[in-house]
């Protein structure tokens, strides 16, 4: 199934911008992703995984990994639509 995942980055973005990394599509306060997944939970997980992968491909230090774990609750999926 395909899902449209709408993410609110308002809380996470200011903390990530301090790292001076290329955030790609995640540099906006509202991000829309189309994701293929088996179920809604997987779609949300894959959206978060894409965010983490984008950062970790540039910097995979222990501090960054710890920060990403802390930001998990601030990475908010505000809408999920089956398309």
N, C-alpha and C positions, 0 to 999 in steps of 0.2 A: 504494500500500500504506500501511497505517497501522502506526505503530510506537509503542511505549511506551518512552520514554527515561528512565532513572533516573540522576540526576546527583548526585555527591558534591561539595558546595560547602564542605566543611570547611576546605580550605586557602585558597580564594579569598575566602570570606565575611569573615573578619576584616580583610582589606586593603580590601575594598569598603565595609564598614560605616563606616570612618573618614571617608568622603566625605559622610556624612549625606544620602544619596539614598534615594528610595523604591525599594526593590528588588522590590516586589510579591511574586510567587511565589518569587523567588530569595532570599528572606531566611531560608530554612531550610537546615540542613546537608544535608538530602536532599530533592531536588526530583524530582517525577514529571511528565513531559509526554507528552501524546499528540500525535503529529505525523504528518502525511501527507507522504510523501516517495517518491521513485522507488526508493531503495535505502537500506541501512543507513548508508552514509557520508553521504548527504544528510541523513538524519534527525539524525545527530550534529551536522553542520554547522548545520542549522536551529535546533537547540536552543541552540548557542553564539551564533548570530546573534540569537535572541530575547533572550538575556541581554545582549548588547552593545547592541542597540536600546533596551532598557529603560533602560540607563544613559545612552546617548548622546542620547536624547530630552530628558533633563534637563540634561545638561552635555556639550558636545561640544568642550571645549578640547583642545588638543594633548596636554597632560599626561594627560588621561583616556584618550585614544586610545592613547597609548603604554603606559599601565598595562594596558589591556585586552589589548594584544598580549602583554604579559608574563604576564598571568593565563591565557592560553590553555592552557598546560600544567597549570595548577592547577584548571581546570574539567574535572573527570573524569567521563566517562560510565562508570558501573560496571555497567550492565545495559541491554541493548537487546532488546526482545521484539516480534516481529511479532504484531500483533493483528488 
